[in-house]
Each structure stands twice: as structure tokens, then as C-alpha cells.
Amino acid sequence: MAIGAAALCALFGPAAVPGSWQQLPGPAAAMGQVMVFNQPRHPVGGPGADTSFIDDGGNSIWQQVADDIILGQDATIGRIKWFGFYGGTFTGSTQPPTTQTMRIRFYDSRPGDGLPGVILFEESIVDPLRIPTGAVIPLPLAPIEQRFEVDLMTPFDMLAGVQYWMEIVQLADINSHYRWEYSLGNQTPYAFLNPNVNDWRRTSTGANVAFELWTVPEPSSVLLVLGALALTLTRLKTRR
């Protein structure tokens, strides 16, 4: 069954080109939230982004994955959304773990090759919000796509025109194989690091990974919303 643009928007949120700014409609706009970067989902597969998993060959392995970001304007990032799934191509459970910890890092871009350099930010999140979208990734085990969303405990400031890298990995669960979903993205491929390579390198597939970056709501916007809510509640009580 074909799904229209409106339905897709309702399921996965509005689309925007990488590095663009998009003010959201409705409550999100009222709260002053702006999506400042978006690499839309391309649900056909994705690389392992996990510090401990079993590959299709039965080997215990790890892999870090990061993708680069350049914003058009300065922004303070407070919310991150991304897409992924579980399981290998031919082996492993496609079910999400009962509990999990995800680590988010931002790196600078090192001189020379521009790959991930110094860690600028790190935060680990226990059991981030995870919602199955119902979409099936077209792999032999037919894993279900998952949408993740976290609000950072400490927002991260990003400068316009500066290249950053963001890494997301699942931590230390050998029985679960987390994979970050592909995006067609910005034509500058994601980078990876694992025991088979001695340093970060860009993927030869040309793919990116799917995620969104959102700003921290402006305090004035939050106060306006709270004020409007209080006024509405007062009117409702008066009518009673």
C-alpha cells in the first residue's frame, strides 16, 4: 500500500536538507524547538554501531560509527533523534534488548584528512526512548526499524561552518547487535573504526547514517507556553 507524504510526515517527522533550519508547526514551534540538521532515513540497512556484538561469522567484534556535520548557523543542540535496528544480516536476534545504554559523542575534525579527532562531548543514556516504526528493513531476518530520541543532560554548542563528527554506539551488550540506519545524506560518507582497521576511515559505500539535531527551546518560549497553559486552565476552572 502506498503511503502519502502527509502520512510519512506524521510517522517520521518533517524532512529538511542537511544543515538547514526548520521551524516546526504546532507545540514544537511553540516551545521554540528548531531542527537544524537532518539526514533522512533510508531504510535498506546500516552499519553495526556497537561496542560488543557477534558478527555473521560468529566472531566477537566492535565497531564505532560517526558522521560529519556542518551547520549553517550557530546552534545549541539539546535533542537528538536517529533511526536504527537490531541483528546481523543472516544471524542474531532482531529484537531490541530489554535494557540498553547508548553513548553519544561529538568530535572535532582533525587536521589533514578531516576525520574524527578530539572528543568534545560525551554522554551515555540508559534506555533512551525507542519506538518501533513498523517499517521492515529489507534484509533476510526482516528487522523492524526503530526510532530513538534523547534530550541531552548537557546541551552541546556547535559553531556555524565548522566540521564536527557525531558518534552513536550501543555499549557492552554482547547479546545484542545494534545497527545505525543508512541515509542518502550529504554525500560525505560516514566513518567507521573497528579491529580490522587501525584508524578512522570513510565507508566506501558512499552512505551516511540517519539522524536529526534539534536546538534547545528558548527560555522565553517555554515561559510563554507555560503562561498560555496556566491561562487556559484558569478559564476552564472559571467556566465550571
C-alpha positions as CSV (number, residue, x, y, z in Angstrom):
1,M,0.0,0.0,0.0
2,A,1.4,3.4,-1.0
3,I,1.9,5.9,1.9
4,G,1.3,9.5,1.1
5,A,3.6,12.4,2.1
6,A,1.3,13.5,4.9
7,A,1.4,10.0,6.4
8,L,5.1,9.8,6.2
9,C,5.5,13.2,7.8
10,A,3.2,12.0,10.7
11,L,5.3,8.9,11.2
12,F,8.8,10.2,10.8
13,G,8.7,13.9,11.1
14,P,9.3,16.7,8.6
15,A,12.2,16.4,6.1
16,A,14.9,19.0,5.7
17,V,18.1,19.2,3.7
18,P,21.3,18.7,5.7
19,G,22.4,21.8,7.5
20,S,19.1,23.6,7.0
21,W,16.9,25.2,9.7
22,Q,13.3,24.2,10.0
23,Q,10.8,25.7,12.5
24,L,8.2,23.1,13.4
25,P,4.4,23.6,13.4
26,G,2.3,23.2,16.5
27,P,3.6,22.5,20.0
28,A,7.2,22.1,18.9
29,A,7.2,25.5,17.4
30,A,5.5,27.0,20.5
31,M,8.3,25.5,22.6
32,G,10.9,27.2,20.4
33,Q,12.4,23.9,19.1
34,V,14.2,24.0,15.7
35,M,15.6,21.1,13.7
36,V,18.9,22.4,12.5
37,F,20.3,19.3,10.8
38,N,18.6,16.3,9.2
39,Q,19.9,13.2,7.3
40,P,16.6,11.4,6.4
41,R,16.2,7.7,6.9
42,H,16.9,5.3,4.0
43,P,15.6,2.0,5.5
44,V,17.6,-0.6,3.5
45,G,20.3,-1.5,6.0
46,G,23.0,0.1,8.1
47,P,26.4,-0.4,9.8
48,G,26.9,-2.0,13.2
49,A,27.4,0.7,15.8
50,D,28.1,-1.3,18.9
51,T,31.0,-1.9,21.3
52,S,30.3,-5.6,21.6
53,F,28.5,-7.9,19.3
54,I,28.7,-11.2,17.4
55,D,29.1,-10.8,13.6
56,D,27.6,-13.1,11.0
57,G,30.8,-15.2,11.1
58,G,30.4,-15.9,14.8
59,N,33.2,-13.5,15.8
60,S,33.1,-11.2,18.8
61,I,33.8,-7.7,17.4
62,W,33.1,-4.0,18.0
63,Q,32.6,-1.0,15.7
64,Q,32.2,2.7,16.1
65,V,30.4,4.8,13.5
66,A,30.4,8.6,13.2
67,D,29.1,11.0,10.6
68,D,30.1,14.6,9.9
69,I,28.0,17.7,10.4
70,I,28.4,21.3,9.3
71,L,25.7,23.8,10.3
72,G,24.8,27.0,8.5
73,Q,24.3,28.9,11.8
74,D,25.5,28.6,15.4
75,A,23.2,26.3,17.5
76,T,22.9,24.7,20.9
77,I,21.9,21.1,20.4
78,G,19.6,19.7,23.1
79,R,17.7,16.9,21.4
80,I,18.9,14.1,19.0
81,K,16.7,11.7,17.1
82,W,18.0,8.8,15.0
83,F,17.0,5.5,13.3
84,G,18.4,2.0,13.7
85,F,17.6,-1.7,14.0
86,Y,19.0,-4.9,15.5
87,G,20.5,-8.1,14.3
88,G,23.1,-9.2,11.7
89,T,22.4,-9.8,8.1
90,F,21.9,-13.5,8.5
91,T,22.3,-14.2,12.2
92,G,21.5,-12.7,15.6
93,S,18.3,-11.5,17.3
94,T,16.4,-8.7,15.7
95,Q,14.6,-8.0,19.0
96,P,15.7,-4.9,20.9
97,P,17.4,-5.6,24.3
98,T,15.4,-5.4,27.5
99,T,17.7,-2.6,28.7
100,Q,20.5,-0.8,26.9
101,T,22.9,2.1,27.1
102,M,23.7,4.3,24.2
103,R,26.7,6.6,24.1
104,I,26.7,9.9,22.1
105,R,30.0,11.6,21.3
106,F,30.9,14.8,19.3
107,Y,34.4,15.1,17.9
108,D,36.2,17.8,16.2
109,S,37.7,17.3,12.7
110,R,41.4,16.6,12.8
111,P,43.8,18.3,10.5
112,G,44.8,16.6,7.3
113,D,42.2,14.1,6.5
114,G,39.3,15.7,8.4
115,L,38.2,12.5,10.1
116,P,37.1,12.4,13.8
117,G,39.7,13.9,16.1
118,V,39.4,15.1,19.7
119,I,36.3,14.1,21.7
120,L,34.5,17.4,22.5
121,F,31.4,15.9,24.2
122,E,30.3,12.5,25.6
123,E,27.1,11.4,27.2
124,S,25.7,7.9,27.9
125,I,22.0,7.4,28.1
126,V,20.4,4.4,29.8
127,D,17.3,3.1,28.0
128,P,16.7,6.0,25.6
129,L,13.2,6.5,24.1
130,R,12.9,3.8,21.4
131,I,9.8,3.5,19.2
132,P,9.2,0.8,16.6
133,T,8.0,2.5,13.4
134,G,6.6,-0.6,11.9
135,A,8.8,-0.4,8.8
136,V,10.7,-3.6,7.9
137,I,14.3,-3.4,6.9
138,P,14.6,-5.5,3.6
139,L,17.2,-7.9,5.0
140,P,16.9,-11.7,5.3
141,L,15.9,-11.5,9.0
142,A,13.4,-8.7,8.4
143,P,14.3,-6.5,11.4
144,I,11.9,-3.8,12.4
145,E,13.0,-0.2,12.2
146,Q,13.4,1.7,15.5
147,R,13.3,5.5,16.1
148,F,15.3,6.8,19.0
149,E,15.1,10.1,20.8
150,V,17.1,11.7,23.6
151,D,17.3,15.0,25.4
152,L,20.9,15.7,26.3
153,M,21.6,16.4,30.0
154,T,24.2,19.0,28.9
155,P,23.4,20.7,25.6
156,F,26.2,20.9,23.1
157,D,27.2,24.2,21.4
158,M,28.1,24.0,17.7
159,L,29.5,26.8,15.6
160,A,28.5,27.6,12.0
161,G,30.8,26.4,9.2
162,V,32.8,24.1,11.5
163,Q,33.0,20.4,10.7
164,Y,32.0,18.2,13.6
165,W,31.5,14.4,13.9
166,M,28.8,12.7,15.9
167,E,29.1,9.1,17.0
168,I,26.3,6.9,18.5
169,V,27.0,3.4,19.7
170,Q,25.4,0.8,21.9
171,L,27.5,-0.1,24.9
172,A,28.7,-3.5,26.1
173,D,25.8,-6.0,25.3
174,I,27.3,-9.0,23.5
175,N,23.8,-10.5,23.0
176,S,22.6,-7.5,21.1
177,H,23.8,-6.2,17.7
178,Y,22.7,-2.6,17.2
179,R,22.9,-1.0,13.7
180,W,22.6,2.6,12.7
181,E,20.3,3.0,9.7
182,Y,21.5,4.4,6.4
183,S,20.8,7.8,5.0
184,L,21.5,9.2,1.5
185,G,22.5,12.2,3.4
186,N,25.0,14.8,2.3
187,Q,27.3,12.8,0.0
188,T,30.2,12.9,2.5
189,P,30.1,9.3,3.8
190,Y,30.1,8.2,7.4
191,A,33.4,7.0,9.0
192,F,34.0,3.8,11.0
193,L,36.5,2.3,13.3
194,N,36.9,-1.5,14.2
195,P,39.6,-4.1,15.0
196,N,40.2,-4.7,11.3
197,V,41.3,-1.1,10.6
198,N,43.9,0.8,12.5
199,D,42.3,4.2,12.3
200,W,39.1,6.0,11.3
201,R,38.2,5.7,7.7
202,R,35.2,6.7,5.5
203,T,33.0,3.9,4.2
204,S,33.4,3.0,0.5
205,T,29.6,2.7,0.1
206,G,29.1,6.4,-0.1
207,A,26.3,6.2,2.5
208,N,25.5,8.4,5.5
209,V,23.5,7.5,8.7
210,A,20.1,8.8,9.6
211,F,19.7,11.4,12.4
212,E,18.3,14.8,13.3
213,L,19.7,17.5,15.5
214,W,17.4,19.9,17.4
215,T,18.1,23.1,19.3
216,V,17.3,23.7,23.0
217,P,14.0,25.6,23.5
218,E,14.4,29.3,24.2
219,P,13.6,30.1,27.8
220,S,11.2,32.9,26.7
221,S,9.3,30.4,24.5
222,V,8.9,27.9,27.4
223,L,7.6,30.7,29.6
224,L,5.1,31.8,27.0
225,V,3.8,28.2,26.7
226,L,3.5,27.8,30.4
227,G,1.7,31.1,30.7
228,A,-0.7,30.2,28.0
229,L,-1.4,26.8,29.7
230,A,-2.0,28.5,33.0
231,L,-4.4,31.0,31.4
232,T,-6.3,28.1,29.7
233,L,-6.6,26.2,33.0
234,T,-7.8,29.3,34.8
235,R,-10.5,29.8,32.1
236,L,-11.6,26.2,32.3
237,K,-12.0,26.4,36.1
238,T,-13.9,29.7,35.8
239,R,-16.4,28.1,33.3
240,R,-17.1,25.3,35.8
